[in-house]
Structures are given as C-alpha cells and as structure tokens.
Amino acid sequence: MGRTTSRLLAVVAALCAVLLALTGCAGSDAAESAQDNPYNLIDPGTIRVASLGDSKPYTFTDESGEFTGFDVELFRDVAGRAGIEEVVFTGQDFSGLLSAVANGQFDVGVAAIGITEERKQTVDFTDGYLAGYLSAVTPKDSGIGSVEDLAGRRLGVVQGTLQEAYAVKNFTGTELVRFPDNNAAISAVNSGAVDAHFLDYEAAKSYIEQYDLVSAADIPSFDAPAGFAVAPGNTALRDALNEGLAEAMEDGTWKELYQKWFPGSPMPDQYLPEAEQTAGAEPTS
C-alpha cells in the first residue's frame, strides 16, 4: 500500500511539473506576443487604414494611385511617433468604413470622420483633430443662392456622413438623394439629376473650381470634430495615437499641414501650440 501510494504521488508530481512547464511556456508566449504587437494590430508592425480615395484635400489618391492629403500626412506622422512606419491605406465606401474597422478588417479609419455619439456605438475615437464647414454646391444657373432655396429641391449627400445627418435634421423641406461618394454626387449635379450637393467645405472648393460651380451656403460645423476611428476596446492603439496627436499639435506639425492643405481657410486654433491659442479657442481666419 505504501509503495502504491508513493508511485501515485510520484506520477502526480510529474504531471504537475509538466503542467507548470506548459503554463510557463504559454505565459512566456503571451508576453512575447504582447511585446511584439503592443497595439494589437492585424499585422504586427503595420497599421491597416480604411480611408476614402476621393475626399480631397483630406484623403484622396494622386495620379500614381498613392493616398495623400491632410489626414493621410497627419496620420502617417502620428503613427511614426508611435513607432510604426508601415501604414497601408485602402479605399472604402464611407457607408461601410466604420463597420470594417469594428469587425477587424482594418486597424484604423482615417477620413475626416466626425465624432458623434451614434458612431461611438460602432467604434472608439481618438481625440479630435479637425473642425470645419459644410457647403452646398450647385450650378451657377440653378437659382439656388441660400439654404432657404434648397426647399423643394433635390440635394445630394454621401450616405453615412455628417452632411447627411445635418441635412436630415435641418433641411426638412428638401428631397435628399444619397450617393456612395462625392464624385458620384457631383456627376449627378452636372447632369441635372440633383440640384445641389451638400459636402465638406474643403472638398467643395476643388469641385467648384473644377466644374465651375458655386456654393449656395457655407455652414460652420464645430460640434463634431474629426477623429481617427479604432476598433472598440483597443485602448493601447487609441492612447498611442492620442499621444502622437498631442505632440503633433504642440510642436507645430498640425499647423504646418493645415496651412499646406487648407491655404486661406479658417483655422480652429484649439489645435495650435498652447502658446498660440486664443481665449475660448474659437475658429479664426
């Protein structure tokens, strides 16, 4: 009986040793994984970004097919501050962009995405980095010269954008026509399928120049600043991006990029170095 007990104890001790070794290995592997991929990226060392290819000057593709624009340059700078140089941008329809980030197809969404309570139900956001204006562009002979003139007209909006949400709330007498992107909406304006298109002020400037359109209204919109969208719960990545954003604003990088991409446009000085901010941090020209 004593011998049998001794053998059983020896077997149990051996099994415990094996289990402890396996547990230690698993813990070691987990620690190494966390160290190699501290921001929980899809591909360690690379940030995969969902963006827009036609939202100039925020995010768009140039003649060689490369992504560029204010948001693109700012994000690359911020990612570099977090120690990640490999950033891959992929074009998406805006209507599906946030869900693609939330379900793990992309690490981040970058496309001048306004931060709203509704969108926070789908993704997490960094701190805000941009505020701006909204514009309604139309042909010169359309007879539309104010917001009031939009009543009874057909107005284009890009599905899922802040412009759509604003129009639904404020242009109740206007027929809204939804498009997947600005290019499709502007084509509809030029063909007469819609009377005007409601979009971001900065994007509107390039379309006005390219197609000889006019702006019927420029409306300030500072209640939903743009932020980078990250997957829910990825606080490590969000915090690293927030830290990089704060540094880029304080050392003047944000200001340089804003002046480059939005020459002559009003500048919301809450994103300037602290020494340059004015009381109240209201947008200034």
N, C-alpha and C positions, 0 to 999 in steps of 0.2 A: 504493500500500500504506500509506503514511504517512497519507494522507488518510482512508482507510477506518478505520485504527486510531484516528485522532483522533475520528472520528464515533462509533465504538463506545464509546470512553471517555466521550464527552460524554453518550451515551444512558445508560450505566451510572451516571454521576454523577447524572444527573437522576432515575433510578429510585431511587437511594439516598436522594436528598433527599426524594422523595415518601414512601418507607418510613419515614424518620426522622420526618417530619412526622406521619404516621399513628400511629406508635408513641408519639410525644409526646402526641398527642391522646388516645390510648387510656389512657396513663398518667395524663393530666390528668383524664379522665372517671372513672377508677377512684378517684383521690384525692378527687375531689369527691363521689363516691358514698359512700366511707368516711366522709367528713366529715359528710355529710347523714344517714347512718344508722350511727352508730358501734356500735350494739348489735345490728346485723344483724336488725332487726325485719321482720316480714312487711310491715307498712305503716310506713314511717319516721315517727317521732313518735307512734306509737300502740302500746301493748302489748296484744295479744290474749291473754286469760286463759281457760283451761279450768278450770271450777270445778263446785261442786255447789250445787243450789238448795234442798236440804233438810237441810243439816248444821248446824243451829243449835247453838251460837252461833258456829260457825266461819265458815261460808259458807251463806247462805240468801237467799231473795228475800222482801222485805217485801210489804205489802198493795198497793203500787203496782207490784210486779214488779221493783223495783231490788235489786241484790245488796248485802248488808250483812253484818256480823258481824266477829269479831275478825280473822280472816285477811284479809278484804277491806279493812278500815280500815288494818291494818298494811301490806299490800302497796301500797295507794294512797300511803301516807306514804313508803314506801321508794322507790317509782317516782318520786315527786316529787323526792326527794333526788338521783335520777339525772338529773333534768331532764325527765322525761316526765310530763305531767299527764293525757294522754288514755289512760285504761285501760278496756278493754271486756271485761266478764265474760260468759261464755256457759256455761250449764249443760250438763253431760255426765254419762253414767253413769260411775261410778268405774272400772268394769272396763276401759273404753276410754280413760280420760283420759290416762294416761301415753303410750300409743302415739300419741294425737293430737298431743301435744307433740313427740314424737320424729320424727314424719313431716312436721312443718312446718305443721300446721293451726292451731296456736297457738304463741305465743312462750313462755308460762309456764303451769304448772299450779299452782293455789293452792287447797288444800282440806285443810289439816292433814295433809299427806301424810307418813307416816313414812318416814324414810330407812333403807333396807335394802340389803344387798349385791345382792340379786336385782333390785331396782328400779334400781340403778345400772347394770345391764346395758342398760337401756332409755333412761334419761335421766341428765343430770347434776343435782346438787342444790347449792343454796346451803348455807351453814352452817345448823345447826338453830336454831329459834326458839321451840319449844314442846315440852313433855313433859307427860304426863298419866296418867290412869287409864282402865281398861276396866271396863264394868259389864254384868251380866246382868239384864235387867228381865223381870218376869213378873207375871201377875195375883196378887192377894193370896191367892186361894184355891187356887193351883196346887200347894201342898205343897213348893215349891222354896225352900229357905232358905239354901243353901250351894252351893259348887261341886260338892261330892260328890253333891248331889241331882240334878245335871244328868245323871248316868249313866242311860242308857236312855231319856232324853227327847229330844224334837225341839227343836233350838236353831237359831234364825235367825242368819245372818251375811250381811253385804253382801259380794258377790263382789269379790275383789281387795284387800280391806282388811287392815290389821294384825290386826283382830279375827279374821278368817277364818284367817290364818296361825297366830295364837296358839291358836285353838280346835283346829285340825288337830293341832297339836303336843301340846297339853295335855289336851284333852277327848276322849281316845280312845274312851271308852265312850259317847259322845253322838252321836246322829244329827244331822248338820249339814244345814240346809236353806238354800240360797243364794238371795239376793234382789238385785235391781239397786240398791235404795236402802233407807234406813231406814223411810220411810213405808210401803212395801210389806211390810216385815218386821213392823212394829208392827201393821198391819192383820191380818196372819196371827196375831199373838199375841192380838189382841182377838177374832178369830173362832174361836180354838182350833185353828187349823191347825198352829201350833207352840206349844210350851210356854213358851218364853222367847226373847229376842233379845239377842245379845251385841254391844255397841256402845260407842262412846266415852262416858266418864263425863259429860261436859258435855252432850252431846246427850241422854243418858239422863234427865237431870234434867227437861228440858222435857216429855218423853214421860210420865214418871212423874206429873208434875203434871197434864198434860192428860187422861190416860186412867186416872188413879187406879191406877197400877201400883206395884210395889215393886222394889227392887234386891235380888237374891239374893246378889250378890258385887260388891265394888269392888276391882279388882286393879291395883296400881301397874305402870306400863309406861314406864320411862325409858331403855330400851336402844335405842329407835328414834325419836329426836326428829323433829318435823315440819320440813320444809324446802320451799322453793319449787323446783319442777322446771323445768329449762330444757333446751332441745334439746342433744344431745351435741355438744361442741366449741364451743359458743357461750360462750367464756370471757369475752368482753368484757361480755356481759349478766350472767353469773353474778358476776363480780368487782364490777360496779357495784351489784348487789343486795346482795352481802355487805357492801360498804362502807356502804350505806344502813342495813342491819340493825344493824351495829355502832354506828352513830350513834344510831339509834332506841333502842337498849338503853342506851347510855351517857347520853343526855340525859333519860331517864325516860319517853319516849313509849311504849315497850313496856309499862312498868309501869302507866301510866295506862290503856292499852287493856285490859290483863289485868284490872285492878280493875273496869273498866266492864263487861266481858263475862262475867267469871267471879267475881262477888262471893261472898266467903266460901270460895272454893275454894283448895286448897293451891297455893302459888306456888313454882315451881322457880327459886331465886334466882340460878342461873348466868346468867340473862338480865337481871338487875338492873344498875344502875350499879355499877362496880367498888367504889366506897366502901361500898355496901350489902350486898355479898356476904359470906357467912359461910364459914369454913374448910370445905373439902370440897364446897361448893356443892350441898348436899343440898336436896331439896324441903322447904319449910317452910310452915306454915299461917299 
